[in-house]
């Protein structure tokens, strides 16, 4: 879908998040009635949006990356390991502007998707989170420890 590649990363991230919510996340109702986006259609939509997001990954900020990872995990979807690694690397690249929650949600997403992430990458993200601990909510710390 060439036209998807012209959509800014923030908008793609928001669309992936919205599809995840409609697909039946743990925080929202699963919409499977006539006319709603069920699991099958949501998966197809996410699989269409994700390559466009990844093709522009260098322009994505930490919040965009965290939204994508969280949404896919929360919708009970999985990504290939190399895509998770790419997304987490971009998060690490933009970690200076990352909130503690963005880092925590991304680690939670990788753990929820049962992804194998390199120990070095996890250590770097946890270290980045430690520097931001004074800004972190207790829930953020709990979620990170769970992941």
N, C-alpha and C positions, 0 to 999 in steps of 0.2 A: 504494500500500500504506500506508494510514493508520497501521496499527500500527507500521510501521517508524519513523515520525517520533517515537515516544515512547521509542525506544532512545537512550541517551546516546551522545554523539559518540565517546567512547573505545571503546565496544563496537562501534559501527559501523565505526570505523577498524580494529579488530582483525578483524572479520569480513571486511572488504575485503582486508586483508592475507592472511588465511587462504585466501580464494578465489584470490588471486593465486598463492599457493604451490601450491595444488592444480592450478591451471591450467597449470603448467609454466613456472616461473620459471627464470632462468639458474642459480640456486643449487640448485634442487631438481629431482627427477624429474617429468616430465610424466605425469600420471595419465590414461590414456585407455582403460584396460581396462574391462570391464563393471562398472558400478556406480560408477565414478570420475567426477569432474567434469572433463569434457573442455573444450576451448576454447569451444564453442558454449554450453554450460550455464554455464560460468564467466562468460562475457560477459553473459548474461542476469541472473545473480545480481548481478554488479557494477553493471549498469545499474539494478537495482532498489534497491540499497543506496546508491548515490551521491547520488541526489536527496534522500534522507533526511538524509545527512551534510551536504550543502550547505545544506539548509533550516535546519540548526542551526549553521552555520559560525561564528557569533559566539561560541558556547560551546566551540569546538574550540581546543585548545592547539597549540603548534608541533609537538609529536611526533605528534599525531593527523593533522595536515595532511601532515606529511612521510611518515607511513606510507601514507596514501592515495595520494599522488602516486607514491611509490616503487613501491608494489604494482601500480598500474595500468601504469606504464611497464615494470616487470619482467615483467608478464604479457603484454607486447607489445600492450597496448591503447592507444587514443588517446582523448583528451577534446577536446571543443570548446575552442577558444582562450579563450572567455570564462570557462569553468569553471576552466581552468588559471590564468587571471589572478585569479579570485576566490580560489582556494586559495592562491596565492602572496601575495596581498594580506593574507589572514588570517595567513599565516606571518609576514609583515613586521609586522603588528599585534601579534603575540605573540612577537616576536623576542627580547625581554628574557629570556624563559624558554626560549629555543631552545638546543639543543646545537649545536656546530659541525657535527656529523654530520647533524642534521635539516636545517640550511640547505643543506649540501652535497648531501645526497640529493635534496632538492627541486629544486635546480638541475640535478642529473644527470637527474632524471625529466623535467623540461621539455625538456632537450636530447635525451634519448632518444626522446621523443614527437615530436621535431622541431616544437616549438611556437614560435610567434613571441611572444616576451615583450618588453615595452617595455624599452628600454635603461635608463630611469630605475629601473624595478623591479629589474632585474638589478644595477645599480650599488648600489642600496640594500641588497640582500641580500648582495652581496659585501662591502660596507663593514661590515655587521653581522658577517659572518664574520671579517673582519680584526680586529675588536675582540675576537673570541674565539679568535684564533690561538694564544695560549699554552695553551689547553685542547684544541686540535685535534690529532688523530693525523695522522701523515704520510699515511695512506691518505685521510683526509678532504680534505686539501689537494690531493692528486693528483686525486681525483675531481672537485673543484671546478674545477681547471685544465682537466681534460678537457672538462667541461660548457661 
